[in-house]
Amino acid sequence: MRLVLTALVYLSGLLCLFLAVGFLTDPATSAFGLGIKADSAAALSTVRADFTAFFGVTGALMLWGAWRRNGDLLLVPALIYGTAFTGRAINLAIHGTYPMFFQPMAVEAFWTVLLFTAWRVLPHHKIADIAG
C-alpha cells in the first residue's frame, strides 16, 4: 500500500509541475482550459503568478514528500486541495452547476483523499531530518 500511495503521489506531483510550467509559459491557453478568459495584462499576470504558484508548490511538495517518504510534506498540498474543493462546493451550492463542474472537483477530492491517506501512512520525520 505504501508503494502504491507513494507512486500515485509522485505521479500527481509530476502532473502538477507540468501544469505549473504550462501556466508559466502560456497562461492564456492554460487558463482557457480551465474556463478562464485571460485577455489583459493584469489577467495574464494573475494567472501566470497564482496558478503557477498553486500547482508548482503543491507539485514540488508532493514530489519531495514521495521521494523522501515523508508524510509531513504532504499535509500542505492536502489542505490546499481540500480548500479548493470546499470553495467549489460552496460555489456549487450558491450558483448551481455548469458544464463539466464535476471534473475539477473529482480531481481535487481525489488528491485530497490521496494526500491525507499518504500523510497518515508514510512516516513522519523531524524537521532536522528533512533538511539533512
FIZAKOL-612205 format. One record per residue (C-alpha): x, y, z. Coordinates in steps of 0.1 Angstrom, whole numbers, plus 2048, in hexadecimal, padded with zeros to 3 digits. Example, Ala and Ser with C-alpha at 12.3 -4.5 7.8 and 13.67 -1.06 7.14 Angstrom:
REM residues 2
87B7D384E;8897F5847;
***
This chain:
REM residues 132
800800800;81C818808;82C8127E7;80C8187D4;8048387E8;8288457E2;82683E7BD;8048507BA;81086E7CD;83086F7B8;81C86E797;8048887A4;82189E7AD;82F89B78A;80D8A477B;80B8C2791;82D8CE787;8248C8763;8058DE768;81A8F977A;8328FB75C;8158FF745;80791C759;82992C75B;831929736;80F92C726;7F693A73F;7DB943726;7D7920718;7DA90F739;7C1927749;7A992172C;7AB8FB733;79D903756;78191A748;79393A750;796956736;7B796773C;7B7983723;7C99A0734;7EC9A5742;7DE9A4766;7CB984760;7E997374F;7FF97F76C;7E6971786;7E2950774;80894C76F;810954793;7F49447A7;7EF924793;81491E78F;8189237B5;7F990D7BD;8048EF7A7;8298F57AA;82A8F57D0;8128D87D4;8248C47B9;8468CA7C8;83A8C07EB;82A8A17DD;84A8977CB;85F89F7E9;84888C801;84786E7EB;86C86E7E4;875871809;85885A814;84E87682C;82987A833;82D89C844;8368AC823;8158A1814;7FF8B382E;8028D581D;7F78CA7FA;7DB8B580B;7CE8D481C;7D18E97FD;7BD8D17E7;7A48CC803;79F8F1804;79B8F37DF;7818D77E0;76E8E97FC;76E90A7E8;7608F87C9;7468E77DF;73B9097ED;7399177CA;7258F97BF;70C8FF7DC;7099247D4;70A9257AE;7019017A4;7118EC78A;7238F576A;7308DE74E;74B8C675B;7498D477E;7508B178C;7718AC77B;7878C4790;7748BB7AF;77B8967A9;7A089D7A4;7A28B37C3;78F8997D8;7A587D7CC;7C58907D4;7B889B7F6;7B0877800;7D086A7F0;7E6883802;7D5880824;7D785A821;7FC85C817;802874834;7F385B84C;80683D83D;82884A835;841851852;843873863;866881867;87489C87D;87C8BD86C;8A18B7870;89E89785D;88D8A883F;8A88C183A;8C48A883C;
***
